[in-house]
Every structure is written in structure tokens, then in C-alpha cells.
């Protein structure tokens, strides 16, 4: 008699095992759509921005230095931060553009992040 009850309990336990993983799977799905996917999208947009930089573009570095691009190589940009004062920075240190989306100068253009 105990062997029949044990066998019946083991089949019910298999279905319960999957049900116990369901909340974990749902949490991962929520994290993917709320955190991972928007971060990847924002990184992709920033990389496209860095690849499209040209001479004469006004940018801001991650360190907060405003300047105009006067020279470009594969990995190094030359920024003119004041009249006849130029610095070299790594391409990846550029945070964004000084020009707003409407074309007016004065604040940085932020990369839009989507919430989902």
C-alpha cells in the first residue's frame, strides 16, 4: 500500500517542481524587459552616436568638458575647449552633444531611454 501512495506522490511532485520555478522565470522576464533590454538599446544608440561624430561637432565629455571637435582618428578626438587650447580625449569619453534636439545650443542632448 505504501508503494502505491509513494508513486502517486512522486508524479504530483514533478508538476509542483515546475510550478516552483515559475515565479523565478517571471522575475527574470520582468528584469529583462525593465532593465536589461533598455540598457542594451541605450548602449547601442550611444555607440551609433560615437561612430557618427564629425569635425565641427560640439560635444561634452563624461568629465564635463565642453568642446568642439577639431580632429578625429579611430580612437582619439581632438577637442578645442577654448581659443587655441586643444586637448586629446578617447572617443569613448564623449557623453553627448551640446546641441539640443531642436537645434539650439546650450544643453546636452540626452540619449532617450525607453521604459519598455
C-alpha positions, 0 to 999 in steps of 0.5 A: 500500500505504501508503494502505491501512495509513494508513486502517486506522490512522486508524479504530483511532485514533478508538476509542483517542481515546475510550478516552483520555478515559475515565479523565478522565470517571471522575475527574470522576464520582468528584469529583462524587459525593465532593465536589461533590454533598455540598457542594451538599446541605450548602449547601442544608440550611444555607440551609433552616436560615437561612430557618427561624430564629425569635425565641427561637432560640439560635444561634452565629455563624461568629465564635463568638458565642453568642446568642439571637435577639431580632429578625429582618428579611430580612437582619439578626438581632438577637442578645442575647449577654448581659443587655441587650447586643444586637448586629446580625449578617447572617443569613448569619453564623449557623453553627448552633444551640446546641441539640443534636439531642436537645434539650439545650443546650450544643453546636452542632448540626452540619449532617450531611454525607453521604459519598455 
